[in-house]
Amino acid sequence: MEKLWGGRFEKNTDSLMEDFNSSIGFDKKLYHFDIVGSKAHATMLAKSGIISDKECKEIVDALMEIECEIESGKVEFSTKNEDIHMNIEVLLTNKIGETGKKLHTARSRNDQIALDLKLYSRDAVINIQELLKQWIKTLIKVSEDNIDTVMPGYTHLQRAQPITLAHHLMAYAEMAKRDYLKLSSWLDIHDTNPLGSGALAGTTFEIDRQYTTELLGFSSPTLNSLDGVSDRDYAIDLLSNASVGMMHLSRLCEELILWSSQEFGFVEIDDAYSTGSSMMPQKKNPDAAELIRGKTGRVYGDLLSLLTTMKGIPLAYNKDMQEDKECLFDGVETWIKCLTIIIPMIKTMKIKNDNMYKAASGGFTNATDLADYLVKKGVAFRDAHKITGEIVLDCIYKDITLEEISINEYKKYCDLIEEDVYGEISVLSCIRKRNIVGGPSGEYVKKHIDIMNTFLVDK
Ligand code: ARG
């Protein structure tokens, strides 16, 4: 089969090389964006008088037919035609003959792929933003149901201070909000159209880049043709956002894996999102959460792979850049899949309030409150910290909690301690009193939820 670029060649491509060189196996995913780009290009060529209106109509109609044919599974792509661009061009020429050969006027596959991949990325960003909104809504819903679900907050994975499940989950809503906002700024930064950059140095034809820019919904054309064809920052930024987004999901999944163990017993993940063991009949494993944690590493790999591919490439296009696609597709699709599964997993998870409460009331999570109580009675904080530490140590030896110390015993440590201490160190009041911006009190967390809801409405 004659190659579209075969004119200056005397020999055929080696079949191993053909296979090695071709990207159709993975870039066929871009068919829709390739056709969108070609339609805009043809329309612009006609408007600029480079092809006739009749030719443009023929090309655009045929491209739409080809898109339907691809979608109905009728089309067989060929590695001989290397990539999605040439496969579609061959289909077009087979359909409409000579006119099809005019489509590639004033265009290179270099600006074509830069455009296709950017259109793919933009579409993915919009979809992911929608999913992130659903994710935030899910976190809000579970938080609303658990405003008073007491649990221990941890540092160093040691029980630290009492919080609520709502407070804990709303931390993840903040992370998702940042993920969302980063994608909004992605949409701003990368809102430029590379089509018209040609192979590297634009074109001698008087094309109208502003027009394709409008047709394709960008706010301006790229302003340097070398950069237009060789920029993959948009793919790197998207993978970087995906990596951070996945890291957020992974941290929560790590917690769910711990929390669903018998040692913690804080939650039970629904059967629908768990799996069993082929050998151990009693097992119910949090596989979905583990897979999200595992796939996070893979997305980091996608980012690193593309960064490394790009780091040594001289301007402008080099074939190395064909390696941008699989990692971008993988990172994007993995992020989408993980968001899609974590939403119902969190919605259906059973929360074991009693166990969480018990864990929060043991382990001296109210020790800071006892120290703060002493400070409010006039003791300097450093002394209060020391006295409380000594009380805790004695409790550990006696195997009792702070609530179980009698008032007479308390007075031996510090005679400023009075009956009101018990009210101050009860787990519920520890939470209620932390009623500041960002704190775990039910009153504040409800305000935080309101703020988050307003954020969602504005988006
Ligand atoms: N399949 C190529 C890629 O994905 C398209 C651009 C090819 N350009 C070239 N000059 N060989 O990068």
Residues whose N, C-alpha, C, O or C-beta is under 5 A from the ligand:
A	BS01	LIG	S23 D83 R109 N110 I113 M321 Q322
